Amino acid sequence: MESAHHTSSQPSARPARHINALVVTTDARFQERAESVLGEVGTVSVALMSPAEPGDVTWLVREAHADVVVLDATGCEAAVPRAIAALAVSAPQLGVVVVCEHLTGAARQLGALPKWGWMRDLRVAVQRARIDGSPLTPSRERLNAVRRDLRRPAPSGAARRW
């Protein structure tokens, strides 16, 4: 397994919440495209490997401290749901975006974006995934996780109360 490498992005003109994205793909061309597109909204780490092995993907997400993972399901559409399920358990707040070169039936079931579609669609999907988390995490659990985040002590040390 190759290790992920990090690419720092240039600051964007408009303020946006920083996103730490991990892209898991075997395609070097898509890696370059993802770094370019997602570098506008955060930091991008890339692992040049298949996302078919849930244990490897889970480990990479932890190592990269990712907020969002982009899984390139091209050629392994049937295996990616296992990786997503493992991520939903190990990192329920993690956002997940799936892309695929061919919109097969399995890719459609994953809600995959066209891998070579509009760049804006990928960027927006990653930004939304940062907010929505994993598609397999029950919405009530995601809501409770967000509430826990909001209840953390404020920088002044005063706790927020609802």
Buried (B, 14 or more C-beta within 10 A) or exposed (E): EEEBEEBEBEEEEEEEEEBBBBBBBBBEEBBEBBBEBBBBBBBBBBBBBBBBBBEBBBBBBEEBEBBBBBBBBBBBBBBBBBBBEBBBEBBBBBBBBBBBBEBBEBBEEBEBBBBEEEBEBBBBBBBEBBEBBBBBBEEEBBEEBBEEEEEEEEEEEEEEEE
